[in-house]
Amino acid sequence: MARIDGGEILTRALRAEGLRAVFSISDIASGPFLRSVEAAGISKISPRHESAAVHMADAWARSTGEMAVVVGAAGEPQNRAKLPNVPWPVDEQLNPDDPQPRGARPGG
């Protein structure tokens, strides 16, 4: 059996849900996922800032009725754009010793 990485597993799950576009700020951490997205024929749209990615994904979802995914660069989530009434996941880089993960902090 061929080995696959987490990026490929996530891509397969999102593709099965009908995802057609990912809005992404590329960095080294998201490389495997973004490579598998492109290989699966999902459009990768690369704006210059997370706030632009969020607004583009919001417009995509509202205009097409489809799911939209934003992949942000690693870092503090409060530096990223947020829209009212749009869920924002807990930051992907959690410190297990931190009693209050970054995504759970006020403003984060």
C-alpha positions as CSV (number, residue, x, y, z in Angstrom):
1,M,0.0,0.0,0.0
2,A,1.3,3.4,-0.9
3,R,2.0,5.9,1.9
4,I,0.2,9.2,1.9
5,D,0.7,12.3,4.0
6,G,-1.8,14.4,6.0
7,G,-2.1,16.9,3.2
8,E,-3.3,14.2,0.8
9,I,-5.8,12.8,3.3
10,L,-7.3,16.3,3.9
11,T,-7.4,17.0,0.2
12,R,-9.3,13.7,-0.5
13,A,-11.8,14.6,2.2
14,L,-12.3,18.1,0.9
15,R,-12.6,16.9,-2.7
16,A,-15.2,14.4,-1.6
17,E,-17.2,17.3,-0.2
18,G,-17.0,19.1,-3.5
19,L,-14.4,21.7,-2.8
20,R,-13.3,23.5,-6.0
21,A,-11.0,26.3,-4.6
22,V,-8.6,27.0,-1.8
23,F,-7.5,30.5,-0.9
24,S,-4.0,30.3,0.5
25,I,-1.0,32.2,1.7
26,S,1.7,29.6,1.0
27,D,4.3,28.8,3.6
28,I,6.5,25.8,4.3
29,A,4.0,24.3,6.7
30,S,1.2,24.1,4.2
31,G,3.3,22.9,1.3
32,P,2.3,19.2,1.3
33,F,-1.4,20.1,1.5
34,L,-1.2,22.7,-1.3
35,R,0.8,20.4,-3.6
36,S,-1.9,17.7,-3.1
37,V,-4.6,20.3,-3.7
38,E,-3.1,21.3,-7.1
39,A,-2.6,17.6,-8.0
40,A,-6.3,17.0,-7.3
41,G,-7.3,19.7,-9.7
42,I,-8.6,22.0,-7.0
43,S,-7.9,25.7,-7.8
44,K,-5.3,27.4,-5.6
45,I,-5.8,31.1,-5.4
46,S,-3.0,33.0,-3.7
47,P,-3.7,36.5,-2.6
48,R,-1.0,38.6,-0.9
49,H,-2.6,38.7,2.6
50,E,-4.8,36.6,4.8
51,S,-7.4,39.3,5.0
52,A,-7.7,39.2,1.2
53,A,-7.9,35.4,1.2
54,V,-10.8,35.5,3.8
55,H,-12.7,38.1,1.8
56,M,-12.2,36.3,-1.4
57,A,-13.3,33.0,0.1
58,D,-16.4,34.7,1.7
59,A,-17.3,36.2,-1.7
60,W,-16.8,32.7,-3.4
61,A,-19.0,31.0,-0.8
62,R,-21.8,33.6,-1.1
63,S,-21.8,33.8,-4.8
64,T,-21.5,30.1,-5.6
65,G,-23.2,28.6,-2.5
66,E,-20.1,26.3,-2.3
67,M,-17.7,25.7,0.6
68,A,-14.6,27.8,0.6
69,V,-11.3,27.1,2.4
70,V,-8.7,29.5,3.6
71,V,-5.2,28.4,4.5
72,G,-3.2,31.0,6.4
73,A,0.5,31.1,7.1
74,A,1.6,30.0,10.6
75,G,1.5,32.7,13.2
76,E,-0.7,34.4,15.7
77,P,-4.3,34.2,14.6
78,Q,-5.2,37.7,15.8
79,N,-3.1,39.0,13.0
80,R,-5.4,37.4,10.5
81,A,-8.6,38.8,9.1
82,K,-11.9,37.7,10.5
83,L,-15.4,38.3,9.3
84,P,-18.5,38.5,11.5
85,N,-20.6,35.3,11.7
86,V,-17.8,33.3,10.0
87,P,-16.3,30.5,12.1
88,W,-12.5,30.6,12.6
89,P,-10.8,27.4,13.8
90,V,-8.4,27.1,16.7
91,D,-4.9,27.9,15.6
92,E,-3.1,24.9,14.1
93,Q,0.0,25.3,16.2
94,L,-1.1,24.7,19.7
95,N,1.2,24.5,22.6
96,P,0.2,21.5,24.8
97,D,1.6,23.3,27.9
98,D,-0.5,26.5,27.3
99,P,-3.6,26.4,29.5
100,Q,-5.3,28.8,27.0
101,P,-4.6,27.9,23.4
102,R,-4.0,30.8,21.0
103,G,-7.3,30.3,19.2
104,A,-9.2,30.5,22.5
105,R,-7.7,33.8,23.6
106,P,-9.8,36.9,23.4
107,G,-9.3,38.5,20.0
108,G,-7.7,35.3,18.8
